Amino acid sequence: MGALLVSAADLLTQRVTGSALLLVGVVTGVGGGAYLAWLLRAERKADRV
């Protein structure tokens, strides 16, 4: 999942800005944070956490 997230962030950033490498980290952080929040919420609903 991590490789997919980084690849998607790279492609999205290249399409939007050209080749700003700093923004790849920002997009990866936002996407990864959202995915982590979703995982935590799913685990909490299943009473595993």
DRENBADO-889686 format. One record per residue: residue in three letters; x, y, z of N, C-alpha, C, O in turn. Coordinates in steps of 0.02 Angstrom, whole numbers, padded with zeros to 5 digits. Atoms other than C-alpha are relative to their C-alpha. Layout:
rest nc1 nc2 nc3 cac1 cac2 cac3 cc1 cc2 cc3 oc1 oc2 oc3
ALA X Y Z X Y Z X Y Z X Y Z
...
END
This chain:
rest nc1 nc2 nc3 cac1 cac2 cac3 cc1 cc2 cc3 oc1 oc2 oc3
MET 00041 -00059 00000 00000 00000 00000 00044 00063 00000 00026 00114 -00031
GLY -00045 -00058 -00003 00144 00118 00037 00028 00019 -00067 00032 00079 -00084
ALA -00028 -00014 00066 00220 00102 -00135 -00053 00030 -00045 -00038 00075 -00085
LEU 00055 -00027 00039 00051 00135 -00214 -00014 00073 00020 -00025 00115 -00024
LEU 00012 -00069 -00024 00027 00291 -00106 00054 00048 -00026 00038 00103 -00049
VAL -00054 -00043 00023 00198 00362 -00151 -00003 00010 -00076 00008 00066 -00100
SER 00006 -00006 00073 00175 00325 -00336 -00057 00046 -00020 -00050 00087 -00066
ALA 00057 -00043 00015 00004 00406 -00338 00015 00072 00017 -00004 00118 -00021
ALA -00018 -00069 -00020 00070 00559 -00245 00048 00030 -00051 00041 00089 -00068
ASP -00048 -00024 00049 00213 00574 -00369 -00035 00018 -00065 -00023 00072 -00094
LEU 00037 -00013 00063 00099 00561 -00521 -00045 00061 00007 -00048 00103 -00038
LEU 00045 -00057 -00012 -00026 00684 -00447 00039 00065 00001 00018 00115 -00029
THR -00041 -00061 -00004 00110 00811 -00407 00029 00019 -00067 00031 00078 -00084
GLN -00027 -00015 00066 00189 00796 -00579 -00053 00029 -00046 -00039 00074 -00086
ARG 00055 -00024 00043 00021 00823 -00664 -00021 00071 00019 -00038 00111 -00024
VAL 00025 -00065 -00024 -00024 00974 -00557 00053 00054 -00007 00038 00109 -00030
THR -00051 -00054 -00004 00142 01067 -00539 00058 -00007 -00048 00098 00039 -00054
GLY -00058 00010 00043 00265 00996 -00664 00047 -00050 00032 00043 -00110 00018
SER -00045 00047 -00034 00403 00923 -00555 00025 00029 00066 00085 00025 00080
ALA -00018 -00027 -00065 00403 01007 -00384 00007 -00057 00050 -00043 -00084 00074
LEU -00012 00058 -00043 00483 00874 -00274 -00022 00011 00071 -00041 -00036 00106
LEU 00022 -00013 -00068 00440 00960 -00111 -00073 -00016 00009 -00094 -00039 00062
LEU 00072 00013 -00006 00255 00943 -00147 -00016 -00074 00003 -00070 -00092 00027
VAL 00013 00072 -00004 00270 00754 -00165 -00005 -00021 00073 -00048 -00062 00091
GLY 00002 00015 -00072 00306 00744 00022 -00065 00025 00032 -00093 -00009 00075
VAL 00063 -00028 -00027 00156 00854 00061 -00059 -00044 -00021 -00101 -00061 00020
VAL 00055 00041 00024 00039 00751 -00048 00003 -00069 00033 -00049 -00096 00051
THR -00007 00065 -00032 00109 00589 00025 -00022 00003 00073 -00056 -00042 00098
GLY 00020 -00009 -00070 00085 00654 00202 -00075 00006 00009 -00104 -00023 00054
VAL 00073 -00009 -00004 -00094 00707 00171 -00036 -00066 -00016 -00082 -00086 00020
GLY 00031 00063 00018 -00139 00544 00084 00013 -00054 00053 -00033 -00092 00070
GLY -00016 00049 -00052 -00049 00438 00214 -00036 00014 00065 -00057 -00033 00099
GLY 00037 -00019 -00061 -00129 00533 00357 -00073 -00019 -00004 -00102 -00043 00044
ALA 00069 00019 00010 -00301 00507 00284 -00010 -00075 00003 -00058 -00100 00032
TYR 00003 00073 -00002 -00267 00322 00259 00009 -00026 00072 -00027 -00072 00092
LEU -00010 00020 -00070 -00202 00305 00438 -00063 00014 00041 -00083 -00028 00082
ALA 00061 -00016 -00036 -00356 00393 00506 -00056 -00049 -00016 -00093 -00070 00028
TRP 00051 00048 00020 -00469 00277 00406 00013 -00068 00033 -00033 -00100 00058
LEU -00017 00064 -00032 -00375 00123 00471 -00016 00001 00075 -00045 -00047 00101
LEU 00014 -00005 -00071 -00387 00182 00651 -00075 -00001 00014 -00098 -00033 00061
ARG 00073 -00001 -00009 -00573 00218 00633 -00030 -00069 -00012 -00075 -00090 00025
ALA 00025 00067 00015 -00604 00046 00556 00016 -00048 00057 -00025 -00090 00076
GLU -00019 00044 -00056 -00509 -00041 00695 -00040 00016 00063 -00059 -00029 00100
ARG 00039 -00019 -00059 -00601 00058 00829 -00072 -00025 -00006 -00101 -00048 00043
LYS 00069 00026 00010 -00770 00011 00753 -00003 -00075 00011 -00054 -00101 00034
ALA -00002 00073 -00009 -00717 -00172 00757 00021 -00019 00071 00029 -00078 00086
ASP -00022 00011 -00069 -00664 -00152 00941 00064 -00039 00006 00072 -00080 00051
ARG -00066 00032 -00002 -00488 -00210 00904 00053 00044 00031 00107 00021 00048
VAL -00049 -00046 -00028 -00401 -00056 00970 -00021 00020 00069 00014 00059 00101
END
